[in-house]
């Protein structure tokens, strides 16, 4: 019998915690709830759960401090984190993602949507990101070593910046990446950026990839996500 994945929820609103706990049980997960940041972090250290769902505004210690402490601890840094955020906390969400959180879900939210995110993150696992030599999605094929993107047999010319952004998004399929994370990545990819506005590069990518290209999802106020697709495959 497969052991249930263990999720730790740190949330001080009782009604929200109850909804999440019910959906966790329906989705086949074992969920433990803590209602303040101090005891929540102690539970993370003690239990080392498979995933943490973390509210930002918490008594005792806020969610951003907990995320920072987790990602700075070698024993905890690989535990995935989903941030729950109330409306108006966009800057906190961006900071949380840049601290290393895997995703965020804005309040109010659907418990089913939350656990679809949980399932996607746990499916990715805890292994370090592996860069494939070739990645396929839909009609497209990204050849990492050759810096080429093909649609069927046609090569689509990309700048180094556009290629760096697309590679990073595809390699983190399903995960929200902030504009700063994408900017850091293409800076580290020996790309010369004339226009530092990531939105400009994304708009150029979308134009080159055609009107039916809808793989890159805009996460308003935060950044971008390369959406997951069951038929998309990453060759070994």
N, C-alpha and C positions, 0 to 999 in steps of 0.2 A: 504494500500500500504506500503510495506516494505521500510524503510528509507535507502538510500544509505550509505554505509560505507565511512567515510571521511579519506582521506590519505593526509598527508603533505609531499611533496617532497622538499628537500633542495639540490639544484644542480645548479651550476653556468654556466654549458655548455648549451647554448640555444637549440642546436639541440637535445641533449640527453633528455632535459626536454620536448621538444615538442613530441618526440617519446613516452616517458613514459605517458604523458598526453593523447595522442591519445589512447594508449592501455588501460589506466584506464577507459576512457569513453566507449570503446568497451567491457570492462569487467564488467561494471556496477558500477564503483566506482566514487565518487566525489573527485577530486584531486586539491589541491592548491599548488602553487609553490613559494618558496622563493629562492633567488639567493645568499645569504650570510649567514654566521653562526649567526651573531648577531640578525638580523631580523628573521632568522629561529627559533632560540630558543624562541624569544618573541612570535612568532606565535604558537609554541607548548604550551607555558604557557597560551596563550589567547584562543586557539581553542580546546586544548586537543583532538587531532584527534584520530581515531581508530588505526592508524599505521603511522609510520614515515619511509620514505625512505631517507637515509642520505649519501651524498657523504663525503669522508674523507677530500679531499683537497678543502677547501672553503676559500674565503676571509672573513676577520673579525674574525672568530672563527672556528677552524677546527672541523670536525665531531666527533673526539674522545672526545674533550672537551664537546661537546653538549651531547654525549651519557653519559659521566660521570656525568654531571649535572642532566640529566634526571633520571638516576638510583639512584642518591642521594636525589631526591626530592620525598617525599611520595605521592604527587599528580600526579606525572608523571611517576613513576618507572614501572607501569604496562602497559604502552603504548609500544607495540612491535616496534622493530627497525630492519630494514634491511639496511645493509651497502653496498654501492656501492664502489668498489675499482678498481683502475687502476693497471695494471701489475706492479709488483715490490713492492707492498705495503703489502706483506704477514705478516710482523711483526705487522703492524698497524691493519690488519684484526684480527689477534690473540688477540691483546690487546682489540679491540672493542668487540669481542665475550666474553672475560673474564670480560669486564666491564658490560656485560649484554645484548648485542645485540642478536637478535634471529637468524639471518642468515646473509649471505653476498652473493653478486652477483658480480663476476669479470667483469670488462670492457675489451673488448666489450661484449655485452650480447644480448640475445633475449628478447624483451619486453614480449613475451608470457611466457617465462620461468620465468621472474621476477614476473609476476602476478599469475603464478601457485604457487610460493612461498608465495606471499601475501595471496592468498586464503587459503593455508594450515595453515598459522600462524593465520589468523583470525578465522579459523574453530576451532583451539585449544582454542580460547577464552582467557579471562583474569583471569579465576579462578586459584587459586594456584594448583600446581601439586598434584594430588591425587594418592597415591600408592595403586593399586589394590592388592588383595591377590593372584590373578592368572591372567596372561596375556597370550593370545594365539596369535601366528603368524604362519601362514602356518601350517606345521605339528608339530610345537613346542608348548610347554606349560611351562611357567615359573611360578613356585610356590614360591611366595615371602617369605612367612612365614617359609617354610620348606627348603629354599635354595636348591631347586631342579629344574633341567631342564629335561623335558621329550620330546622325539621324538616318537610320538604315545604312546606306553606303555613302551618304553625303557628309563631308566634313563641314562642321559649323565653326567658323573662326571665332576664337575668344581671346580677349586680352589676358595677360597673366593674372590681373586682379580678378576678372570674371571667373577664370578657371579656378583660382584659389578659393573664392567664395563658394562656387558650385561643389568643389571637392569636399570642403568642410561641411556643407549642408548635407550632402549625400552620405558622408561618413558618419553623420549623427542623425540619421533618419528618425523622425518622430520627436526629436529633442528641440526645444526652443533655444536659439542662439541669439544673444543680444548683438547690437550693431558693433559694440566695442570688441566683443569676442571675434567677430568676423574680421574686423579691422586688424586686430592683433595677428590673426592667422595669415592674412595676406601680406602683412608687413614682414612676417617671419618666412614668407615664401619667396623672398627676393623679388617681390613685385614692386614696381615703381608706381606710386599712386599719385596721379595728378589731381584728381578730385577725391577728397577724403570722405565724401558722403556715400555711405554704403547704399542708401536708397537709389542713388543714381546708377550704381553698378547693377543692382537688382533689376531696375527698370530696363537697362540695356540688355541684360540676360534674357528677360522675358520677351523683349522685342525680337531678339535673335532666334529664340527657340520657338516662336510662332504663337498665334492666337489661341491654339488649343492647349498650350502648355500650362498646366495648373498644379504642378507638383510643389512649387514653392508657395507656402502659406504665409501671409502677413499676419503677425501677432501684434495687434494695434498697441502702440505705445511702448513696445518692448523690443521686438526684433522679428526674426523669421524662423520658420520650421519647414523642413522638407517632409512632406506628408508620407505616411506609410501606405504601401500598396501591396496586397497579398501576392500579386503576380510579379513584383519586382524582385530580382535575384542578385546576389553578390557572389560571383564565381570564386571558388576556392583558389 
